[in-house]
Amino acid sequence: MIELAVVLVAGGLAGWLLRRKVKQRAASAAQGDAIKVPCLLRHPSLDGRWLRGRLVMGPATMTWEPRTKAGAAVSLPAGLRQAGLRSPSLREAMKINGGSRIVECTSSEGAVLIAVMPNEVDHVLTALSRIGTE
C-alpha cells in the first residue's frame, strides 16, 4: 500500500513539473524570447534514424541542437517548410512516443520529420511559418 502511495505522489510530482515547464516555455515564447523545444528529428541524410535533440526557436530563427553524437553532424536544411501534420504510424510509435505529433516538412535536401509533443506543436508551426516567409 505504501508503494502505491509513493508511485502516485511521484507521478503527480512529475506531471506538475512537466506542466510547469510547458507553461514557462509558452510564456517565454509569448514574450518573444528564444525557447528550446524537445523533439526528435528524422533527417534525409540519416536513412530512417530518429535523432534526439531540441529545436531552438527565436523570433526569426530556428536551429537544431543535438542531444547525441549522431545528431552533431546534422543541421536543419535550407528552405524548410511545413508540408503536413500527423500522428505517428504504428511502426513509428515503436521508436518514438505514440502520443507525439509529427510535423512533415519539405526542404532542399528532402523530407524532414519533426516529432514533438502535442502541447509544443504550436511553437514549431509558428517558427516554421516565420522562417518560411523570409
C-alpha positions in Angstrom: 0.0 0.0 0.0 2.9 2.3 0.8 4.4 1.6 -2.6 1.2 2.7 -4.3 1.2 5.9 -2.4 4.8 6.6 -3.3 4.1 5.9 -7.0 1.1 8.2 -7.0 3.0 11.0 -5.3 5.9 10.6 -7.7 3.6 10.6 -10.7 1.8 13.7 -9.5 5.1 15.5 -8.9 6.4 14.6 -12.4 3.1 15.7 -14.0 3.2 19.0 -12.1 6.9 19.7 -13.1 6.1 18.9 -16.8 3.1 21.2 -16.9 5.2 23.9 -15.2 8.0 23.7 -17.7 5.5 23.8 -20.6 3.8 26.9 -19.1 7.2 28.6 -18.7 8.2 27.8 -22.3 4.8 29.2 -23.6 5.3 32.4 -21.5 8.8 32.9 -22.9 7.6 32.3 -26.4 4.8 34.9 -25.9 7.4 37.5 -24.8 9.5 36.8 -27.9 12.4 35.1 -26.2 14.2 32.1 -27.6 12.9 28.8 -26.5 14.1 25.2 -26.7 11.5 22.6 -27.6 12.5 18.9 -27.1 11.9 16.9 -30.2 13.0 14.0 -32.4 14.3 14.8 -35.9 14.4 12.5 -38.9 16.8 14.0 -41.5 17.1 12.7 -45.1 20.8 12.2 -44.8 20.4 9.6 -42.0 18.3 6.9 -43.5 15.3 6.5 -41.2 17.1 7.3 -37.9 15.3 9.5 -35.3 17.7 11.9 -33.5 17.0 13.3 -30.1 17.5 17.0 -29.6 15.9 20.4 -29.3 14.7 23.0 -31.7 15.9 26.4 -30.6 13.4 28.9 -31.8 13.8 32.6 -31.6 11.8 35.5 -33.2 13.3 35.0 -36.6 15.4 31.8 -36.4 15.1 28.1 -35.8 18.2 25.8 -35.3 18.8 22.2 -34.3 20.6 21.4 -31.0 21.5 17.7 -30.9 21.5 15.6 -27.7 23.6 12.8 -29.2 26.8 12.4 -31.1 25.0 11.1 -34.1 23.0 14.3 -34.4 26.0 16.6 -34.1 26.8 16.4 -37.8 23.2 17.3 -38.7 21.7 20.8 -39.1 18.3 21.9 -40.3 18.3 22.1 -44.1 17.7 25.3 -46.0 14.2 26.1 -47.3 12.4 24.1 -44.5 8.6 24.4 -45.0 5.7 22.6 -43.3 4.0 20.1 -45.6 1.7 18.3 -43.1 0.9 17.3 -39.6 0.0 13.8 -38.4 0.1 11.3 -35.6 2.8 8.6 -35.7 2.1 5.4 -37.5 2.1 2.1 -35.5 5.6 1.3 -36.8 6.9 4.8 -35.8 5.2 4.6 -32.4 7.5 1.7 -31.6 10.5 4.1 -31.8 9.0 7.4 -30.7 6.3 8.4 -28.3 3.0 7.3 -29.7 1.3 10.4 -28.3 3.5 12.8 -30.2 2.7 14.6 -33.4 4.9 14.5 -36.5 5.4 17.7 -38.4 6.2 16.8 -42.0 8.5 19.3 -43.8 10.0 19.7 -47.2 13.4 21.2 -47.8 16.2 21.5 -50.4 17.6 18.2 -49.1 14.4 16.2 -49.0 11.7 15.3 -46.5 12.3 16.2 -42.8 10.2 14.9 -40.0 10.0 16.6 -36.6 8.3 14.7 -33.8 7.1 16.9 -30.8 4.5 16.5 -28.1 1.1 18.0 -28.8 1.5 20.9 -26.4 4.6 22.0 -28.3 3.3 21.7 -31.9 2.1 25.3 -32.0 5.6 26.6 -31.2 7.1 24.6 -34.0 4.4 25.5 -36.6 4.7 29.2 -35.7 8.5 29.1 -36.1 8.2 27.2 -39.4 5.8 29.8 -40.8 8.1 32.6 -39.7 11.2 31.2 -41.3 9.2 30.1 -44.4 8.1 33.7 -45.2 11.7 35.1 -45.1 
